[in-house]
């Protein structure tokens, strides 16, 4: 699994350059449910962050998805955390 994550990260770097950040858009809306809206570039950057989080293999490592990070608009901040499942 870790080898596959490294391959995905490498492939992402080969396909997309840093300009992807200029065109990405991510929005978090707090209605009756939390809604995450993003354009294609925003979803790809979010996917990259999730891959890096998984690749870290550090339980408790987390990522803040808010306006201070990569969200363009954020009604309610989201924290994504790597955890062990209850059965592990």
Buried (B, 14 or more C-beta within 10 A) or exposed (E): EEEEBEEBBEEBEEEBEEEBEEEBBBBBEEEEEEEBBBEEBBBBBBEBBEBBBBBEEEEEBEBBBBBEEBBBEBEEBBEEEBEEEEEE
